[in-house]
Amino acid sequence: MLAVSAGTVAIKATGPVLLSGRELPKGLLGVVEPLAPALLAALVVTQAIAGHRSYMFDARLLGLAAAVVAIRLRAPLLVTIVVAALVTAAARAV
C-alpha cells in the first residue's frame, strides 16, 4: 500500500516539477481544459447506472435527471443537491 501511495504522489508531482511554473502551451491547454468536466460527467453517469456486471436503471438515474434539470434552470448547487436527493428518495419510496 505504501508503494502505491508513493507511486501516486510521484505521478502527481511529475507535472508541476516538469513545468516548474511555466504556462501550458496553447495547443495543449485546449485539450486539457475540457478533460476535467468530461471525466466528471463520465464518473457521474457510470456511478448512476453501473451495477454488478450490468446496467441498473433505478432511482439514482431519476435523481441524476432531476439534478440535470435543476442545473439547466440555473439553480444553486445546494438546491440542485437537495432536489436530486429528494427525487431519489421519493423514487426509492415508491
JOSUL-V511357 format. One record per run of one state. SS is the DSSP state (2 for helix, 1 for strand, 0 for the rest). FROM is the first residue (numbers start at 1). TO is the last residue. Records with the same first field share a line. If there is no record, write none. Layout:
BEGIN
SS: FROM-TO + FROM-TO
END
This chain:
BEGIN
0: 1-1 + 20-25 + 51-54 + 56-58 + 73-76 + 94-94
2: 2-19 + 26-49 + 59-72 + 77-93
1: 50-50 + 55-55
END
